Amino acid sequence: MGDAKSGPIRLSFNPQLRVEFRGATVTSDAGLLLPRALDEQLGVGALIERHLTDPRSGRNRQFPPVDLFRQSIYSRLAGYEDTNDAERLAVDPTFRMLASRERRETSVALTSTLHWFETEVLTEEDNYRGLARLNTGVVQREAMRRPLRRVILDIDSSESPVHGAQEQSAYNGHFESVCYHPLFVFNQQGDCLAAKLRPGNVPSASGWEDVLLPVIDRHHDRQRPSSFAPTQPLRSPRSTRHWNSVGWHTRFDFRPTRCWSAPSRICSPGPAVVRYRSFEYQAASWSRPRRVIAKVEHHLGELFPRVGFIVTTLTGTNRAVVRFYNQRGTAEQWIKEGKEATHWTRLSCHRFRANEVRLLLGVIAYNLGNLLRRLVLPVAIQSWSLTSLQQRLFKTGGRLIRHARYFVLQLAESHLTGSLFRQILGRIGRLTWHPT
């Protein structure tokens, strides 16, 4: 990867062209400088030092935890799936510039060191819990800077396929694969507030209390009016008592067990007939009756209507409440972005705890990209997915030129132009927040 000591290579079909191999001066990920600037503005370095500890002692600390953590996060944000890529990225100009001053002159960590950090250091109980607190701290920095008037949470499970003998992986009949079955909690802005890795064969709502209740309590402590819209049915005496105590609005969806359609030959286009009705209902495990709203849709050409029920504490007209809940349920979209952009479902370690760490690292990388998208990107590109940000912004080519006292990183001008780079950097510089 170092600079070639021999002369340039000439090609017979183009005598004017000379080819040189100077890998240590060329990068394809120069756009990562933007999330690194946001990282600095949000004080992520201080959060890393607060929540992660280094088990090493003496002088055996060539790579500090802050550098190793950032290397793990930014490699995922750039779309690199695992630590095998660290061998090539060790001398990459961008990754060197993202690190501390000492690392800029040489290289960042190789695969062996980064693998040890992720599978040994971060799997220790204190550091694993620290990762979850660090993720909370990153998201809360923005929440304290600009509090939401109402917090709306979506919770959903997903599939993480495995292709080996990973601990606690199992066949899941719903997904028809051997997998893990993680659970995620998002707010309405797409931030992943919590994630939990679970064995592959657990029910969809299994263990939801450990993931969701701490999130609810944090928001309740800050006295934020909140709504909760689970994709999975979380019905239990404990859940009912908790919703009663904090006054959250809850949504449960029920569908008919059977629904037949008439033959397609009698179907014709036309608007559906929609009716809304509201009534009181009390299940056996509920302490009191609750409002239930039924939405009935009868489509022309179908034998039976489509019926859905919502259990809620929201007030307002039936139509308005249903319209509010129809805006929820976007967790699947954000889970898809996390899978495609940060590869948080690539859980290839044997130990379950190591895969838990890999999932959280992917979540933190996703959140940093999502914060960049919704906080500082111009309106014209705020709708870009995280994968589009990778391909159009982060994956920007550049060449590093070293001078006696400073470095110059010359970026290729494509989707990321000079004016756009300055605009985003200026918006990052204007961010302010209250210290946590």
KAUR-V340571 format. One line per field, one symbol per residue. phi: phi as a letter, one per 20 degrees, with the letter a starting at -180 (. if undefined). burial: # if it has 16 or more other C-alpha atoms within 10 Angstrom, else .. A space follows every 10 residues. Layout:
BEGIN
phi: ???
burial: ???
END
This chain:
BEGIN
phi: .fffeeffed dffbfeecdc dcgfddcdcf ffffffffgf femfgfffff ddddffcmee cfdfgfffff fffffffene fbfgffgefg dfgfffffef gfefecbefe gfffffffed ffefgfffff ffffffffff gffffbfefb ddddcbdbdc fccadfgmfb fdffelbebe cfccccefen feeabcecgf defgefmfff eeffffffff felegccccf fefddbgfff fffffdmeec ccdccgfcbd dfgffdebfr feedccccbe bcffeeebfc fcddddddef ndfdfecccc ebdfeofgff ffffffeeme ffffffffff edlfeedeff ffffffffff fffffgffff fffeecfggf cfeffffffg fddfedface dddfdbdcde efecfeefff gffffffffe fcbefe
burial: .......... .......... #.######## #########. #####.##.. ###....... ..#.###### ########## ###..#..## #########. ..##..#### #..##.###. ####..##.# ########## ##........ ########## ##...#..## ##....#### ########.# ########## #..##..#.. ##..##..#. ....###### ##.#....## ..#..#.### ##........ .......... .....#.... .......... .######### ##..###### ####...#.. ##..#..### ##.##.###. #########. .######### ########## #######... .#..###.## #.######## ........#. #....#.... #..##..#.. ......
END
